[in-house]
Amino acid sequence: MQILYLISVAIGILFLVCYAYQLAYIPAVWIGRRQAEKNAERTPETGGTRSAAALICARNEEVVIRDLIRSLKAQTYPRAHLKIFVMADNCTDRTADIARAAGALVYERQNTEQVGKGWALQALLGHIREDFPDGFDTYYVFDADNLLEPDYIEQMDRMFAEGYEIVTSYRNSKNYGTNWISAGYALWFLRESRYLNHARHLLGTSCAVSGTGFAFSRAVAEEAGDWPYHLLTEDIEFSIDQITKGRRIAFCEHAVLYDEQPVTFAQSVRQRMRWVRGYLQVFRHYGRRLFAGIFRGNFACYDMTMNIFPAFFLSAASIAVNVLLTVFTVRSGAGMQPVAENAALSFLQMYGMLFLIGAVTTATEWRQIRTAPARKIGYLFTFPLFMFTYLPVAVAAVFKDTGWKPIAHSVTAEGAESMAWSSRGPCGKPDQYPGELVRQSGRL
């Protein structure tokens, strides 16, 4: 039994060694934001002369697709330099017709064998290459349920003006306040934006693309071809492929995107099982290249490895060891009291750590969170519980194969606006909420 205790301690130490570096991300952001405020007047200007293509892959998104297209048409970026493309992928509803009526160039695809966003993007880029042989300077990737702040493209373009070739943006949520599930997702993505990607950018290492709200240059598009990323988490696959090739993914904190989060536990389980399975796929395909990058001194390769691989296995190993300790303790005649005390202590420690992560993020992103103050505080207490549900979901994903399945979206711009508490825009800017902007763009 003593050996099991030692193993449990060793796992805890290894976990700390693997992830202690992320503690430095928090002060890096605080210091970097203060410095950015001092240097705000030196922000590079965008010429707005780069041709841009907005890529939207949509499967049965007739409820929300119009809002995204309108928010793109309401951008401050010169309209003549922005072309909107939609791939209506295996749709059985009016997505294609609504997107065309809203002003997008729409392609349609029916393929039940090659299913998923990666295949849809590949088909869309193939059509663009054939129909627009001159290509575009930048390519923006969005999901159909997204809404954008009016200066989104303009802010992202500033990053390309500085010479970056891949840029990801600040990911906010349309439906933070719906319930504890949507709030759990939303808070995690805020934390990812501010205390992972923003910190990475400030420290000079590479960020990671997270599903939607990113852009890449003509050079990246020409080198990659028609999107060869088809694993279950094609965004992470794209990130790691580019990082192991030596590219740095930048972060634009002022380009704000609103995403719709799942609201039912069944949706959440299905989505997160796909993510875990996708992480394992990515590690299997790119693990050798990641380790080669680590040995070459590429910190971004180490950072990406930590984000896709060890946390689940270390957590699972810790739980397995603690279960064995429980069995041996009970069989030794010590009774259930020490077992219960140890379990309660472990639970409180993990709960406290996750609560602290959520509290720091909520405090610093308070004005960006679109719901009532009472809900912002209340969902802090459910955030650790949401994160705890990852473990059984991850275990299930290891033993159960899961494919790509769409999640229905239903939060329109008006619905998102009705959920919002603050009338001030993200990052403290006194902008209108995108719902109002979408309605205005419909009258342009």
N, C-alpha and C positions, 0 to 999 in steps of 0.2 A: 504493500500500500504506500510505503514511503517513496517508492520509485514513481508511482502515479502522481504523487504530490510534486515531485521534482519535475516530472514531465509537464504538469500543468503550469508550474512557475516558468519553465523554459519557453513554453508556448507564449505566455504573456510577455516575456522579455523579447522574444522574437517579433511579436506583433508591434511592440513599442519601437524596436530597432527599425523595422520596415517603414513605419509611418510617422516617426517622430519629426521628420523633415517638414511635414505639413504644418507643424506648429509655427514654423517660421513664416508661413504664408500670411497669418493674421496680422502681425505687426508690419509686414511688407506692404499690405494693402493700406493700412492706416497711414503709414508714413508716405506712401506713394500718392494717396489722395490729397494729403495736405500740400505736397509739392506740386501736384497738378493744379490745385487751386491758385497757387502763386504764379504758375506759368500759363494760366488759361489764355492770356492774351496772345501767346505765341503759338496757338493751335494752327497747324498747317491748313491753308485754304484748299478747297477742291475746285478744280477748273470745270468740273461737270462735263468734260468732253469725252470721257470713256464711254463706249457703247456697252450697255448692260442688258443681260438677259435674265429674267426672273423665271425660274423653273419650278413648276408646281405639279406634283404627281397626286392625283386624286382618285379615290375609289368610293363611289356612292357618297359624295360630299355636297349634294345639292342644297343642303341647308346653309352651309357656311362659305362655299366657294366664292359667291358674289362679294361678300364682305372683304375678303383678302384682295381680290382684284381691284375693288374700289379704293382700298387703302394704298395699293400700289399706284393707282392713277392719281391719288391725292399727294404723292410725294413732292417734296420741294426740288428734287433732282429734275433736270430738264426732261420733259416728257418725250421729246424727240429722240433721246438717247436711251430710253428704257423700253424694251419689248417684253411682253408678258406671254409666256407659253404655258399651256396646260396639257398634261397627258391624262386623259380620262381612261383609267386603267381598270379593265374588267367591270365597267359600270353597268348597272341595271336600272339606273334612275336617270334624272334629267341633268346630271352634272355637266355633260358636254354642252348641251343647249344653253344652260344658264351661263356657263363660262364664256361662250361665244357672244351671247347677248350683252355680257358685261364688258366685252372689249378685248378678250384674250384670243390668241391664236391657238386653236385646240386640235390635238391629235387624239385618236382613239386606238385602243389596243385591247384585243381579246386573246388572252393566253393563260390557260389554267394550269400549264405545266411550270412555266417560269414565273412564279408568283412572288411579289414583294417589291418594295420601293426601289431596290437596286436595279432590278430588271426594268422597271418602268422608267427610271432615269436613263438607263442605257438606251432604251428605245427612243425616248424623247431627244436625247443628244444626237442620236443617229439621224432623226428627222431634221433637226436643226442644221446638222452638217451638210445634208443634201440640199435643203431649201435655202440656206444662208451660208454659202461657201466662204464668204469673207469672215464668218464667225463674229464673236463679240470679245470685247476686252475683258469683261468680267461676267461671271455666271453666279447668280444668287439662287440658293435652294431653300424653298419654303414648303411647309405642309399646308393643306387646304384650310385648316382651322385657325391659322395664324392671323393676327392683326399687327400692324406696324405703326410706330410713331411716324409722323409726317416727314421727319428729317432722317429716317433710317438709312436710305440709300446714300444720301449726302454724307452722313457720318462715316459709313463704311468706305465710301469712295476716298475720304481723307486718308484712310489707312493704306489704300492702294497707292495714293499719291506719295506716301512715305516709302514705298518700295516693297511692301509686303505682298505675298502672292496668295496667301490663304488667310481669311479673317473670319472669326466667329463673333457672335454678338451677345448682348445681355438678354437672358431669357426670363421673362416675367410670365404671369399666368392670368388668363381671363376669368377663371372661376376658382380663385383661391378659397373663398369663403363658403363654397357649396357644402362641404363636409370634411371630416378628418382625413379622408383618403386624398381628395384633391389638394387639401392644404399640405399633407405630407409630401406629395410630389412637388408642389409649388415651392415649398420652403427648401427642399433639397436642391432644386434647380437654381434658386436664388443663391444658395450657398456655393453651388458649383460655379456660377457665374462670377460671384464676388471673391470667394476665398479659395478657388482653385484657378480658374482661367485668368482672372484679373491679376492674381498674385504671380502666376507663371509669367504673364506678359511683363509685369514690372521687374521681375527678376531676370528677364532675358532668356527664359527657356520657352519651350513650346506649349501652347494650349492644346485642347482636344475639341473636336467638333462634337456637338451633342444633338444629333437628330435633325434639327432644323435651324434656320437662321444663320447660315454661313455662306461664304462666297469664295470663289477661286478665280485665278487669272487665266488669261488665254494660254499662257505657257503651260500651266498645270493641266488645262483641258487638252491641249494638243499632245502632251506627253502621256497622259492617262488614256486617251482615246475615249470611246463611248462608254464611260463609267463601268470599269471591270470589277466592281465591288458588289458581291452577291451573297455574302454571309448574312446571318440573321441580324447582326448589328453592323450594317454597312457603313455607318458613320464612324464607328471606332476603327473599322478596317481601313477606311480611307485615311483617318488620322495617323494610324500607326504606319501604314505604307508610306505616307509622305514624310513622317518624322524619321523613319529608318533610311530614307533617301537623303536626309540632311536638311529638309525644309523645316521652317519654323512657322507654326500657326499662331497668328496674332489675335488679340482680343480688343474689341471696340466697345468700351463701356457705355458710350453715348448712343449707340444704335440699339434701340429697345424694341423687342418683339414680344407679343403676348400669345401664349400657347394655351390650348384647352387640355385640362388634365382629366384622367379617368375618375369616375365618381362611384363606381361599384367595386366591391371586393373581387368579384369574378373577373371583371375587366383587368383589374390591377394584377391579379395572379397570372392571368394569361400573358399580359405584357411583360411582366418581370421575369417570368419563366423564359420567354423568348430572349430577353436581354442576357440572362445568365448563360443560357445555351450559346448565345452569340459570342459572349466573352470567351467561353471555352473554345469555340471554333477559331476565333481570332488568335488565341494563344497557341493553338495547335498549328496554325498556318504561319504565324509570324514570330513565334517564340524564339526561334534560332536567330532571326535577324535582330530582335530586341536584345538578346544576350550579347550578340556581337557588338551592338551599339554601346551597351553598358561597359564592356571591356575596352572599348575605344574611348571611354570617358564621356559619352553622351548622356547627360543627366536626364534629358527628356525621355530617353529609352527606359531608364530606371523608373521614372515617374509613371509612364504608361504601363509598365509591367505591374507596378503596385496597384494600379487602378483596375486592372482586368483579372488579376490572378490570385494573389495570396490570401486576401482577407477572408473569403469564404472558406477556404480549406483550413486556415488557422482557427477560425471560429468553429467549424465542424469538428476539428480535432480536439479543441478545448471542451466542447460539449460531450464528445465521446469519452474523454478522460474523466470528466466530472460524473458522468453516468456510472462509469466503472468504480469510481471512488464511492459513490452512493451505495452501490451494490455491496462492496467490500465492507463499508462502514456498518450497514444494516446487518450483514452476516456475522460481523464480529461481536454483535450484541450491544453495540453502543446506542441503538435506538434511532429514531427519526429526528430527534431534536437537533443534533449537530448537522445532520443533512439539511434540515429546513433552514437552520441559521446560515449555513454556507450558501444555500441557494438564494436566500433573501439578500445576503450581502452582495453576491455576484450580480443579482438583478438590479439592486440599487446603484451599484457602481456603474453598470452599463447605462442604466436609465439616466443617471446624473450626467454622464459624459455626453450622451446624445441631447439631453435637455440643454446643456451648456452650448453645444454647437448650434442648436436651434435658437437659443436666446441671443447669442452674439449676432447671428444673421438677422434675426427679427429686429434687434435694436438698431443695427446699422442700415438696414434696408426698409425701415419702418414706413417711410413716405412712398416707397415703391409698391408696398403690399396693398392691393385693392380690396379691402374689406373693412368692416367696422373694427375699432380698437379692441372691443371685448373679444371678438373672434381671433384677432391676431394673438392675444394673450392666451385665450383658451386652447387654441390649437398647438401652442407650445407644449402643453402637457400630453397631447396625443401624438406628437411627432415621434418621440422615442418608441411608442407602441407600433406606429407605422413602420419604423425601421426594423423593429424586432421581427415583423412578419416576413422580412426578406429571407431569413434563414430557412424556414420550412419550404418557402417557394424555391429557394436555390437548391435545396436537397431534392425536391421533386423534379427540378429541371435536369439534374444529373442523370436520373433514372428514366425520365419520360421525355421522349423526343417531342419537340414542338415546332410547328411551322409558323409562317407569317400569317396572321389573321388581322383584318382591319378592326379598329375601334370606332364605333359610331360617334360623331360629333354633333352637338345640338345647340351650343352656346353661340348665338348670333351677336353682332356688335351691340345691338340695343340691349340684349340680355346681359352682356358683359358689363355694359355701362350701368345698368340697374343694380348690379352687384357691388359696384365700386362705392367706396365711402368718400374718398378724397376727390376734389375737383382739380387738384394740381397734378401735373404730369410727372413722369419718372424723372429721377435725378433732381427733383426740386424745381423743374422748369414749369412755369405757369401755362402749360399747354392744355388744349382741350383733350378729353379722353378720346381714343380712336373711334369709339362708337359715333360720336358727333361728327368726327372728320369723315367717316364712311358715309354718313347721310349727306354731308355737304358735297362729297365727291360725286355722289349719284346725281347731283344737280349740275355738275360742271358741263 
